[in-house]
Amino acid sequence: MRETSPLLGSSSSCHRAARSRRWGVWIAAGLACVGSASILLLFLMSTAGMLPRSGPAEMPATVGRFIHITDLHIDPSYREGSTTYSQCHRQPPHGASTDDDGHRRTGVFGIPRVKCDSPPALINATRDHLRLEWGDNTDFVLWTGDSGRHDGDAEMPRTFDEIIEQNRIAANAMRHAFPAHVPIVPNIGNNDVSPHNELPAPGHKRARRTFARLARAWKDLVPSDQLKTFHYGGYFAKDVMLASRSEKATLGRRGLTALSLNTMYWYRANAKVGGCKANDSPGLAQIAWIRYQIRRARERGHDLILIGHVSPDAENYRPTCYRGYARTVTQLAPPPSLMGADPAANYSAQQQQLPTIHAQLFGHSNVDVWSFIGQDTSALDEEDQNNNSNNSVGGGDGARERLWWEREVDEETGRFGKLIRQVWSANTTPNANQSTTVDKVSGMLTNDNDDGRILGETLWEDMVDDNDNGNGNGVLAPNKALPSDYVDKLIKEFERVLMLKSRHPRLGVTMISPSIIPKYVPSFRVFSYARSPIKGKRWRKQQNQQQESSLSQMLLPSGTLLDYDVYWANIAQHNKQVESGSGVAKSEFFQRLYRFSSEYGLPDLSPDSYLKWARKLVESKKLRKRFRSLAYLEPAY
């Protein structure tokens, strides 16, 4: 049995692939001679959905790319030729057949669709492919956690030092893959803490140690002006695209900031913290921090991308945490036109000045899916009708009032005001007009849906999520009404969203990317987005008509997500190539599986487009089957 190579080093498989790599050099030299004609051809192929299966095509200057990569789960103890039964750590029992259930023999790059983590050779190959194909073609990288291996082998228990070392290896691989000027945004996963799923509140010695050691492992990936915030709560903000004053004035370009969220403080499985209702809740503090970052983004002329490990839904998050997160992020989204009137008619001049959350990207589930998060504002719609009938303006002091913690953030009072002054803004430059800005933003963020329900949830004051349901560990029991199958659960949620009675529900889209660990097959996503405002197409609903209009032209703001490609690695085939001695070319290790716009027939990644697809999905058995197939990356085989 041969051990795999150390990470960031050469392996015997790399030596055997040398002949194949020479082909990559010859091909690159040939392409360099083709000149501008090939660039134009590649761009035309890209726009027509004919992008070569591996590697990027040229894009217009107004369109950029970024990569979302997640769940590396690095296992330096992985052994080629070991059994899946042993978590890919040991040889099969004497006399066991390699075809026996639980005794499949592993290859150098891992084995798909089993409960083993990523071998060093897979991480090395991923790093090399990213460097060769995407290093100079990527604006920034979002890396959403779980770099540590699982703790599933009783004979080889995982230690905290191992987790930190695996995060250090992952960070070094990212730095090796991308030039120094490309921002890389790391994130904490539930397997980046020890024991897994357990992270105490800020201030606890284990929390302090975890954040301090991860910050050192990631080195300069957490900005220096965010270290105090990260050492406090494990979350931070990082600029991924800047816009000069002239670019803002002449091109309408806005900066883009990524918020790296610590979803462990909202996660049901974390028994060390409660829900987000109490004044001292670490989960509520993080939601308040998001609201503070919204204000900061407006002051700076930036929009936002939110990244985290565990995706927000009513099954993953504690109820008050889910509701607090949803009400905070969806107030920056326009009402979807597919569900009501043109969203432009529902925006006030003040609302248009708010930053936009262009994306919410998560990992953890290993599947390739998306879902909705939002608020059912039907109760508010009814109130509006009553107010209009009485010739009343506004909503009075009832449902339109901010919650206490929102007032503390906006007015910088109480506990959250203290956190702003002593932690969150401790290393930022004071704003001379801060009091005026706070007043303006607090007025703009005064929720018009304060007691609106989150997709049918109960009201905030009536919610209970800190009881232990008799199991004694503070973990809430899962919602048993939901289907056990992940995709079935999502389709049920789509049906609930489409049945909302709200005229203008507030909805956002959460995107869950597939993982590098071969739970299914190693995969990552490459997103395209608007660097500057560009003309695009959006679905519009005819006023007072039931049928949708054709696509209409509109100006899409900078930061708008336009499309994404999913790339996958056929490690079963790559293992055979290594065994035969032919090796695998670095440039061909990952291949494009599909493009979102071509596969789903949608113009962009807006809530409008996702709602249109969701409606078709719940009505078509054929489309549901295709959605399931893509979710589990089955077309790869």
C-alpha positions as CSV (number, residue, x, y, z in Angstrom):
1,M,0.0,0.0,0.0
2,R,1.5,3.4,-1.0
3,E,0.9,6.5,1.1
4,T,-0.2,9.6,-0.7
5,S,2.2,12.5,-1.0
6,P,2.4,15.3,1.6
7,L,0.4,18.4,0.9
8,L,2.0,21.2,-1.1
9,G,4.7,18.8,-2.2
10,S,5.3,16.5,-5.1
11,S,3.9,12.9,-5.3
12,S,4.6,9.8,-7.2
13,S,1.5,10.4,-9.2
14,C,2.8,13.9,-10.1
15,H,5.9,12.3,-11.5
16,R,3.9,9.8,-13.5
17,A,1.9,12.7,-14.9
18,A,4.9,14.6,-16.2
19,R,4.5,13.5,-19.8
20,S,0.9,14.7,-19.8
21,R,1.9,18.0,-18.3
22,R,4.3,18.6,-21.2
23,W,1.2,18.6,-23.5
24,G,-0.2,21.5,-21.4
25,V,3.0,23.5,-22.0
26,W,2.9,22.9,-25.8
27,I,-0.8,23.8,-25.9
28,A,-0.3,27.0,-24.0
29,A,2.5,28.0,-26.3
30,G,0.3,27.3,-29.3
31,L,-2.5,29.4,-27.9
32,A,-0.1,32.3,-27.3
33,C,0.5,32.4,-31.1
34,V,-3.1,32.6,-32.1
35,G,-3.5,36.2,-31.0
36,S,-6.6,38.4,-30.7
37,A,-8.7,36.3,-33.1
38,S,-8.8,33.4,-30.7
39,I,-9.8,35.8,-27.9
40,L,-12.8,37.0,-29.9
41,L,-13.7,33.5,-30.7
42,L,-13.6,32.4,-27.1
43,F,-15.8,35.4,-26.1
44,L,-18.4,34.5,-28.8
45,M,-18.3,30.9,-27.6
46,S,-18.8,32.0,-24.0
47,T,-21.8,34.1,-24.8
48,A,-23.3,31.3,-26.9
49,G,-22.9,28.8,-24.1
50,M,-20.1,27.0,-26.0
51,L,-17.3,27.6,-23.4
52,P,-14.6,25.0,-23.5
53,R,-15.2,22.4,-20.9
54,S,-12.1,23.3,-18.9
55,G,-10.7,26.8,-18.2
56,P,-12.1,30.3,-18.6
57,A,-13.0,32.3,-21.7
58,E,-12.3,36.0,-22.2
59,M,-14.9,38.3,-20.7
60,P,-15.7,42.0,-21.3
61,A,-14.0,44.5,-19.0
62,T,-17.4,45.2,-17.3
63,V,-17.8,41.5,-16.3
64,G,-15.7,39.8,-13.6
65,R,-15.4,36.4,-12.1
66,F,-15.1,35.0,-8.6
67,I,-14.8,31.5,-7.2
68,H,-16.7,29.9,-4.4
69,I,-15.0,26.9,-3.0
70,T,-16.1,25.0,0.1
71,D,-15.6,22.0,2.4
72,L,-12.1,20.8,1.6
73,H,-12.0,18.4,4.6
74,I,-8.3,17.8,4.3
75,D,-7.2,14.4,5.6
76,P,-3.4,13.9,5.7
77,S,-4.0,10.4,7.2
78,Y,-5.7,9.2,4.0
79,R,-4.1,6.2,2.5
80,E,-4.3,5.1,-1.1
81,G,-5.4,1.4,-1.2
82,S,-7.2,1.6,2.1
83,T,-10.8,0.7,2.7
84,T,-13.8,3.1,2.9
85,Y,-14.9,1.1,5.9
86,S,-11.9,2.5,7.9
87,Q,-12.5,6.1,6.8
88,C,-9.8,5.5,4.1
89,H,-7.1,5.1,6.8
90,R,-6.3,1.4,6.9
91,Q,-5.9,-1.7,4.7
92,P,-8.8,-4.2,4.3
93,P,-9.1,-7.2,6.6
94,H,-7.2,-10.3,5.5
95,G,-9.1,-12.1,2.8
96,A,-11.7,-9.4,2.2
97,S,-12.8,-8.8,-1.4
98,T,-12.3,-5.3,-2.8
99,D,-15.9,-5.4,-3.9
100,D,-17.3,-6.2,-0.5
101,D,-19.6,-3.6,0.9
102,G,-17.6,-1.3,3.1
103,H,-14.3,-2.6,1.7
104,R,-13.9,-0.6,-1.5
105,R,-10.3,0.2,-2.2
106,T,-9.4,3.9,-2.5
107,G,-7.6,5.6,-5.3
108,V,-4.9,8.3,-5.1
109,F,-7.5,11.2,-5.6
110,G,-10.1,9.7,-3.3
111,I,-13.3,7.8,-4.1
112,P,-16.6,9.4,-5.0
113,R,-19.8,9.1,-3.0
114,V,-18.4,7.6,0.2
115,K,-17.8,8.9,3.7
116,C,-14.1,9.6,3.3
117,D,-12.3,13.0,3.4
118,S,-10.1,14.6,0.8
119,P,-6.6,13.0,0.2
120,P,-3.5,15.2,-0.1
121,A,-3.3,14.4,-3.8
122,L,-6.8,15.8,-4.4
123,I,-6.0,19.1,-2.6
124,N,-2.7,19.4,-4.5
125,A,-4.4,18.8,-7.8
126,T,-7.2,21.3,-7.0
127,R,-4.6,23.9,-6.0
128,D,-2.6,23.3,-9.2
129,H,-5.7,23.4,-11.4
130,L,-6.9,26.7,-9.9
131,R,-3.5,28.2,-10.3
132,L,-3.1,27.2,-13.9
133,E,-6.6,27.9,-15.1
134,W,-8.1,30.5,-12.8
135,G,-5.2,32.3,-11.0
136,D,-5.1,35.2,-13.4
137,N,-8.8,35.1,-14.3
138,T,-10.4,35.6,-10.9
139,D,-11.2,38.8,-9.1
140,F,-11.6,37.2,-5.6
141,V,-12.2,33.9,-3.8
142,L,-14.8,33.0,-1.3
143,W,-13.9,30.0,0.8
144,T,-16.7,28.9,3.2
145,G,-15.1,26.7,5.8
146,D,-14.7,23.1,6.9
147,S,-11.1,22.5,6.0
148,G,-10.6,20.1,8.9
149,R,-11.3,16.4,8.4
150,H,-14.3,14.7,10.0
151,D,-13.9,13.0,13.4
152,G,-15.4,9.7,12.3
153,D,-12.6,7.3,12.9
154,A,-12.7,6.0,16.5
155,E,-9.2,4.6,16.1
156,M,-7.8,8.0,15.0
157,P,-9.6,10.7,17.0
158,R,-9.1,14.3,15.7
159,T,-7.3,16.9,17.8
160,F,-7.6,20.7,17.8
161,D,-4.0,21.0,16.7
162,E,-4.9,18.9,13.6
163,I,-7.8,21.2,12.7
164,I,-5.5,24.3,12.9
165,E,-2.8,22.6,10.8
166,Q,-5.4,21.5,8.2
167,N,-6.6,25.1,8.0
168,R,-3.0,26.3,7.6
169,I,-2.5,23.9,4.8
170,A,-5.7,25.0,3.1
171,A,-4.7,28.7,3.4
172,N,-1.3,28.0,1.9
173,A,-2.9,26.1,-1.0
174,M,-5.2,29.1,-1.6
175,R,-2.2,31.5,-1.6
176,H,-0.3,29.3,-3.9
177,A,-3.3,29.1,-6.4
178,F,-4.0,32.8,-6.6
179,P,-1.8,35.9,-7.0
180,A,-1.2,38.1,-4.0
181,H,-3.6,40.8,-5.3
182,V,-6.6,38.5,-5.4
183,P,-8.6,38.8,-2.1
184,I,-9.3,35.4,-0.4
185,V,-12.1,35.4,2.2
186,P,-12.0,32.4,4.6
187,N,-14.8,31.3,6.9
188,I,-15.3,29.1,9.9
189,G,-17.1,25.7,9.5
190,N,-18.5,23.3,12.0
191,N,-15.5,21.0,11.5
192,D,-13.1,23.9,12.1
193,V,-13.8,23.9,15.8
194,S,-13.2,21.2,18.4
195,P,-15.3,19.2,19.3
196,H,-17.1,19.6,16.0
197,N,-20.4,21.6,16.2
198,E,-19.4,23.1,19.6
199,L,-18.3,26.7,19.9
200,P,-18.9,28.6,23.1
201,A,-19.9,32.3,23.3
202,P,-17.3,35.1,22.8
203,G,-15.1,35.5,25.9
204,H,-15.0,31.8,26.7
205,K,-11.4,30.6,26.7
206,R,-12.1,27.9,24.1
207,A,-13.7,30.5,21.8
208,R,-10.8,32.9,22.3
209,R,-8.3,30.1,21.5
210,T,-10.2,29.0,18.4
211,F,-10.3,32.5,16.9
212,A,-6.7,33.3,17.8
213,R,-5.3,30.1,16.3
214,L,-7.4,30.3,13.1
215,A,-6.3,33.9,12.6
216,R,-2.7,32.8,12.8
217,A,-3.3,29.8,10.5
218,W,-4.9,32.0,7.9
219,K,-2.3,34.7,8.5
220,D,-3.1,37.9,6.5
221,L,-6.4,36.6,5.0
222,V,-8.3,38.4,7.8
223,P,-7.7,42.2,7.3
224,S,-5.7,43.8,10.1
225,D,-8.5,46.3,10.8
226,Q,-10.9,43.4,11.4
227,L,-8.8,41.3,13.7
228,K,-10.4,42.7,16.9
229,T,-13.8,41.8,15.5
230,F,-12.6,38.3,14.4
231,H,-11.0,37.6,17.8
232,Y,-14.2,38.6,19.5
233,G,-16.8,36.7,17.4
234,G,-15.2,34.8,14.5
235,Y,-16.7,37.0,11.8
236,F,-15.2,39.9,9.8
237,A,-15.6,42.1,6.7
238,K,-13.2,42.2,3.8
239,D,-13.3,44.4,0.7
240,V,-13.2,42.3,-2.5
241,M,-13.7,45.1,-5.1
242,L,-12.9,48.8,-4.7
243,A,-14.2,51.7,-6.7
244,S,-12.4,55.0,-7.0
245,R,-14.3,58.3,-6.7
246,S,-14.0,58.8,-10.5
247,E,-15.3,55.3,-11.2
248,K,-18.3,55.9,-9.0
249,A,-19.0,59.2,-10.7
250,T,-18.4,58.2,-14.3
251,L,-19.1,54.5,-14.4
252,G,-21.7,54.2,-11.6
253,R,-19.4,51.5,-10.1
254,R,-19.7,50.6,-6.4
255,G,-17.3,48.8,-4.1
256,L,-18.1,45.3,-2.9
257,T,-17.5,44.0,0.6
258,A,-17.7,40.3,1.7
259,L,-19.1,39.6,5.2
260,S,-17.7,36.3,6.5
261,L,-20.3,35.1,9.0
262,N,-19.8,32.7,11.9
263,T,-22.8,30.5,11.4
264,M,-21.9,28.5,14.5
265,Y,-23.6,31.0,16.6
266,W,-27.0,30.4,14.8
267,Y,-26.6,26.7,14.3
268,R,-29.0,24.4,16.1
269,A,-26.4,21.7,16.6
270,N,-24.2,24.0,18.7
271,A,-25.3,23.3,22.2
272,K,-22.9,25.8,23.7
273,V,-25.1,28.8,22.8
274,G,-28.8,29.5,22.8
275,G,-31.1,31.4,20.4
276,C,-31.0,35.1,19.3
277,K,-33.5,36.6,21.7
278,A,-31.5,37.4,24.8
279,N,-29.6,40.6,25.2
280,D,-26.3,38.7,25.7
281,S,-26.9,36.2,22.8
282,P,-23.8,35.9,20.5
283,G,-26.1,35.1,17.6
284,L,-28.0,38.3,18.1
285,A,-24.8,40.2,18.4
286,Q,-23.7,39.0,15.0
287,I,-27.0,40.0,13.4
288,A,-26.6,43.4,15.0
289,W,-23.1,43.5,13.4
290,I,-24.6,42.8,10.0
291,R,-26.9,45.8,10.5
292,Y,-23.9,47.9,11.5
293,Q,-22.0,46.7,8.4
294,I,-25.0,47.7,6.2
295,R,-24.6,51.2,7.6
296,R,-20.9,51.2,7.0
297,A,-21.4,50.0,3.4
298,R,-23.8,52.9,2.7
299,E,-21.3,55.4,4.1
300,R,-18.6,54.0,1.8
301,G,-20.7,53.4,-1.3
302,H,-20.3,49.6,-1.2
303,D,-22.6,46.7,-1.7
304,L,-22.3,43.4,0.1
305,I,-21.8,39.6,-0.4
306,L,-22.6,37.4,2.6
307,I,-20.8,34.1,3.0
308,G,-21.1,31.4,5.7
309,H,-20.8,27.7,6.2
310,V,-24.2,26.5,7.4
311,S,-27.0,27.8,5.2
312,P,-29.9,29.7,6.8
313,D,-33.1,27.8,6.9
314,A,-35.6,26.9,9.6
315,E,-34.1,23.4,10.1
316,N,-30.5,24.5,10.4
317,Y,-30.9,27.7,12.5
318,R,-32.6,28.3,15.8
319,P,-36.0,30.1,15.1
320,T,-35.1,33.5,16.5
321,C,-31.7,33.4,14.8
322,Y,-33.3,32.5,11.5
323,R,-35.9,35.2,11.8
324,G,-33.4,37.9,12.9
325,Y,-31.1,37.0,10.1
326,A,-33.9,37.0,7.5
327,R,-35.5,40.3,8.5
328,T,-32.0,42.0,8.5
329,V,-30.9,40.8,5.0
330,T,-34.2,40.9,3.2
331,Q,-34.9,44.6,3.9
332,L,-32.2,45.3,1.3
333,A,-34.0,43.3,-1.4
334,P,-36.7,44.7,-3.7
335,P,-40.0,42.9,-3.9
336,P,-39.8,40.4,-6.7
337,S,-41.7,41.5,-9.7
338,L,-42.9,38.0,-10.5
339,M,-44.9,38.1,-7.3
340,G,-46.3,41.6,-7.7
341,A,-45.9,44.9,-9.4
342,D,-42.6,46.3,-10.9
343,P,-40.2,46.6,-7.9
344,A,-39.1,50.0,-9.2
345,A,-42.5,51.4,-8.2
346,N,-42.0,50.2,-4.6
347,Y,-38.6,51.9,-4.0
348,S,-38.4,55.2,-2.3
349,A,-35.5,57.5,-3.0
350,Q,-34.0,56.7,0.4
351,Q,-34.3,52.9,-0.2
352,Q,-32.3,53.2,-3.4
353,Q,-29.4,54.6,-1.4
354,L,-29.1,51.5,0.7
355,P,-26.5,48.9,-0.2
356,T,-27.6,45.8,-2.0
357,I,-26.8,42.3,-0.8
358,H,-25.9,40.7,-4.1
359,A,-25.3,37.2,-2.9
360,Q,-25.6,34.8,0.1
361,L,-23.2,31.9,-0.4
362,F,-22.9,28.8,1.8
363,G,-21.5,25.3,1.9
364,H,-21.8,22.5,4.5
365,S,-24.4,20.4,2.7
366,N,-22.1,19.2,-0.2
367,V,-25.0,19.6,-2.7
368,D,-25.5,22.0,-5.6
369,V,-28.7,23.8,-4.8
370,W,-30.3,27.1,-3.9
371,S,-33.2,28.2,-1.8
372,F,-35.2,31.2,-0.7
373,I,-35.1,33.2,2.6
374,G,-37.6,35.9,3.3
375,Q,-40.7,37.4,4.9
376,D,-44.4,36.9,4.4
377,T,-45.7,40.5,4.7
378,S,-49.3,39.7,4.1
379,A,-50.2,41.0,7.5
380,L,-48.5,44.3,6.7
381,D,-50.2,44.5,3.3
382,E,-53.6,44.2,5.1
383,E,-52.5,47.0,7.5
384,D,-51.5,49.2,4.5
385,Q,-54.9,48.8,3.0
386,N,-56.6,49.8,6.2
387,N,-54.3,52.8,6.6
388,N,-55.0,53.9,3.0
389,S,-58.7,53.6,3.5
390,N,-58.4,55.9,6.5
391,N,-56.2,58.3,4.5
392,S,-53.4,57.6,7.0
393,V,-49.8,57.8,6.0
394,G,-47.2,55.5,7.4
395,G,-47.9,52.6,9.8
396,G,-48.1,54.4,13.2
397,D,-46.1,53.1,16.1
398,G,-47.1,49.4,15.8
399,A,-45.6,47.0,13.4
400,R,-43.3,49.6,11.8
401,E,-41.2,50.2,14.9
402,R,-37.7,48.9,15.0
403,L,-36.8,46.2,17.5
404,W,-34.8,47.2,20.6
405,W,-31.6,45.8,19.3
406,E,-32.0,47.6,15.9
407,R,-32.4,50.9,17.7
408,E,-29.2,50.2,19.8
409,V,-27.2,49.6,16.6
410,D,-28.6,52.6,14.8
411,E,-28.3,55.0,17.7
412,E,-25.1,53.4,19.2
413,T,-26.6,52.9,22.6
414,G,-26.8,50.0,25.0
415,R,-24.8,46.8,24.6
416,F,-24.5,47.0,20.9
417,G,-23.5,50.6,20.9
418,K,-20.7,49.6,23.2
419,L,-19.7,46.8,20.9
420,I,-19.6,49.2,18.0
421,R,-17.3,51.6,19.8
422,Q,-15.0,49.1,21.5
423,V,-14.8,46.2,19.0
424,W,-16.5,46.5,15.7
425,S,-15.2,50.0,14.8
426,A,-12.2,50.1,17.0
427,N,-9.8,50.2,14.1
428,T,-11.8,52.1,11.6
429,T,-11.5,55.8,10.8
430,P,-14.2,57.9,12.6
431,N,-16.7,59.6,10.4
432,A,-17.1,63.3,11.1
433,N,-20.7,63.2,9.9
434,Q,-21.4,59.9,11.8
435,S,-24.4,61.2,13.8
436,T,-26.1,62.6,10.7
437,T,-25.4,59.4,8.8
438,V,-26.8,57.3,11.7
439,D,-30.0,59.3,11.7
440,K,-30.4,58.9,8.0
441,V,-29.7,55.2,7.9
442,S,-31.8,54.4,11.0
443,G,-34.7,56.1,9.3
444,M,-34.1,54.1,6.1
445,L,-33.8,50.8,7.9
446,T,-36.9,51.4,10.1
447,N,-38.5,48.1,9.3
448,D,-41.9,48.3,7.5
449,N,-42.3,44.6,8.4
450,D,-41.3,44.6,12.1
451,D,-43.7,41.9,13.2
452,G,-44.1,40.4,9.7
453,R,-43.7,36.6,9.7
454,I,-40.8,34.7,8.2
455,L,-42.5,32.4,5.8
456,G,-45.3,31.7,8.2
457,E,-43.3,31.7,11.4
458,T,-44.8,33.0,14.7
459,L,-44.1,36.5,16.0
460,W,-40.7,37.3,17.6
461,E,-42.2,37.8,21.1
462,D,-44.0,34.5,20.9
463,M,-41.1,32.4,19.6
464,V,-39.4,29.8,21.9
465,D,-36.1,28.3,20.8
466,D,-33.9,27.9,23.9
467,N,-35.7,25.0,25.5
468,D,-34.0,21.6,25.3
469,N,-37.1,19.6,24.3
470,G,-36.3,17.1,27.1
471,N,-32.9,16.0,25.6
472,G,-30.9,18.1,28.1
473,N,-28.4,19.6,25.7
474,G,-30.1,22.7,24.4
475,V,-30.3,21.4,20.9
476,L,-33.7,21.8,19.2
477,A,-35.3,18.8,17.6
478,P,-35.6,19.0,13.8
479,N,-38.8,19.9,12.2
480,K,-40.3,16.5,11.5
481,A,-42.9,17.8,9.1
482,L,-40.1,18.4,6.5
483,P,-39.2,15.5,4.1
484,S,-36.0,13.7,5.0
485,D,-34.7,14.1,1.5
486,Y,-32.8,17.4,1.0
487,V,-34.3,18.1,-2.5
488,D,-37.8,17.2,-1.4
489,K,-37.5,19.6,1.4
490,L,-36.4,22.4,-0.9
491,I,-39.3,21.8,-3.3
492,K,-41.7,22.0,-0.4
493,E,-40.2,25.3,0.6
494,F,-40.6,26.5,-3.0
495,E,-44.3,25.6,-2.9
496,R,-44.7,27.6,0.4
497,V,-43.0,30.7,-1.2
498,L,-45.2,30.5,-4.3
499,M,-48.3,30.3,-2.1
500,L,-47.6,33.5,-0.1
501,K,-50.4,35.9,-0.1
502,S,-48.2,39.0,0.2
503,R,-48.4,41.5,-2.6
504,H,-44.7,42.4,-2.0
505,P,-42.9,39.7,-0.1
506,R,-39.3,40.3,0.8
507,L,-37.2,37.4,-0.6
508,G,-33.6,36.7,-0.9
509,V,-31.8,33.7,-2.5
510,T,-29.3,31.6,-0.6
511,M,-26.9,29.6,-2.8
512,I,-25.3,26.4,-1.6
513,S,-22.3,25.3,-3.5
514,P,-21.0,21.7,-3.9
515,S,-17.8,20.7,-2.1
516,I,-14.3,19.6,-2.8
517,I,-14.6,16.6,-0.5
518,P,-15.9,13.7,-2.7
519,K,-19.2,13.2,-0.8
520,Y,-20.6,13.2,-4.3
521,V,-17.8,14.5,-6.6
522,P,-15.2,17.2,-6.1
523,S,-16.8,20.5,-7.4
524,F,-16.7,24.3,-7.2
525,R,-18.5,27.2,-8.7
526,V,-17.2,30.1,-10.8
527,F,-19.5,33.1,-10.8
528,S,-19.7,36.0,-13.3
529,Y,-20.8,39.4,-12.0
530,A,-21.1,43.0,-13.2
531,R,-18.0,45.0,-12.3
532,S,-19.8,48.1,-13.6
533,P,-23.5,48.7,-14.5
534,I,-24.4,46.8,-17.7
535,K,-27.4,46.3,-19.8
536,G,-29.1,43.1,-19.0
537,K,-32.5,41.3,-19.2
538,R,-35.0,40.6,-16.5
539,W,-38.4,39.0,-16.5
540,R,-41.3,41.4,-16.0
541,K,-44.9,40.8,-15.3
542,Q,-47.5,42.7,-17.3
543,Q,-49.4,45.1,-15.1
544,N,-52.9,43.8,-14.3
545,Q,-52.3,40.7,-16.4
546,Q,-51.6,37.1,-15.5
547,Q,-49.1,36.3,-18.3
548,E,-45.5,37.2,-18.1
549,S,-44.0,39.6,-20.6
550,S,-40.9,38.8,-22.6
551,L,-37.5,39.7,-21.3
552,S,-37.0,43.4,-21.1
553,Q,-33.8,45.4,-21.1
554,M,-32.7,47.2,-18.0
555,L,-29.5,48.5,-16.4
556,L,-28.1,46.0,-13.9
557,P,-26.0,47.6,-11.1
558,S,-22.4,46.7,-10.4
559,G,-22.1,43.7,-8.3
560,T,-25.1,41.9,-9.8
561,L,-24.6,38.2,-10.2
562,L,-25.0,37.2,-13.8
563,D,-24.3,33.5,-14.1
564,Y,-22.3,30.6,-12.7
565,D,-20.5,27.5,-14.0
566,V,-20.1,24.3,-11.9
567,Y,-16.8,22.5,-12.4
568,W,-16.2,18.9,-11.3
569,A,-13.4,16.4,-11.1
570,N,-13.9,12.9,-12.4
571,I,-11.7,11.3,-9.8
572,A,-12.8,7.8,-10.7
573,Q,-11.3,8.3,-14.2
574,H,-8.3,10.2,-12.9
575,N,-7.5,7.3,-10.5
576,K,-7.5,4.9,-13.4
577,Q,-5.3,7.2,-15.5
578,V,-2.7,7.3,-12.7
579,E,-2.9,3.5,-12.2
580,S,-2.2,3.0,-16.0
581,G,0.7,5.4,-15.9
582,S,-0.8,8.0,-18.2
583,G,-1.3,10.7,-15.5
584,V,-3.7,13.6,-15.5
585,A,-3.0,17.1,-17.0
586,K,-3.4,19.8,-14.4
587,S,-5.5,21.9,-16.8
588,E,-7.9,19.1,-17.3
589,F,-8.4,17.9,-13.7
590,F,-11.7,19.8,-13.4
591,Q,-14.2,20.1,-16.3
592,R,-17.2,22.2,-16.6
593,L,-20.4,20.3,-15.7
594,Y,-23.0,22.9,-16.6
595,R,-23.8,26.6,-16.9
596,F,-26.7,27.9,-14.9
597,S,-28.2,30.1,-17.6
598,S,-28.0,27.4,-20.2
599,E,-29.3,24.7,-18.0
600,Y,-32.2,26.6,-16.5
601,G,-32.9,29.1,-19.3
602,L,-32.8,32.1,-17.0
603,P,-31.2,35.5,-17.7
604,D,-29.4,36.1,-14.4
605,L,-29.3,35.1,-10.7
606,S,-31.9,37.6,-9.4
607,P,-34.8,36.5,-7.1
608,D,-37.1,37.2,-10.1
609,S,-35.3,34.5,-12.1
610,Y,-35.2,32.0,-9.3
611,L,-38.9,32.5,-8.6
612,K,-39.7,31.9,-12.3
613,W,-37.8,28.7,-12.2
614,A,-39.3,27.6,-8.9
615,R,-42.8,28.0,-10.3
616,K,-41.9,25.8,-13.3
617,L,-40.1,23.3,-11.0
618,V,-43.1,22.6,-8.7
619,E,-45.3,22.1,-11.7
620,S,-43.1,19.7,-13.7
621,K,-42.1,16.2,-12.7
622,K,-39.4,16.2,-15.4
623,L,-37.8,19.4,-14.1
624,R,-37.9,18.2,-10.5
625,K,-36.0,15.1,-11.7
626,R,-33.5,17.2,-13.4
627,F,-33.1,19.5,-10.4
628,R,-32.5,16.5,-8.2
629,S,-29.9,15.1,-10.6
630,L,-28.0,18.4,-10.7
631,A,-28.2,18.8,-6.9
632,Y,-26.4,15.5,-6.3
633,L,-24.1,16.1,-9.3
634,E,-25.4,12.9,-11.0
635,P,-24.9,14.2,-14.6
636,A,-21.1,13.9,-13.8
637,Y,-21.5,10.2,-14.3
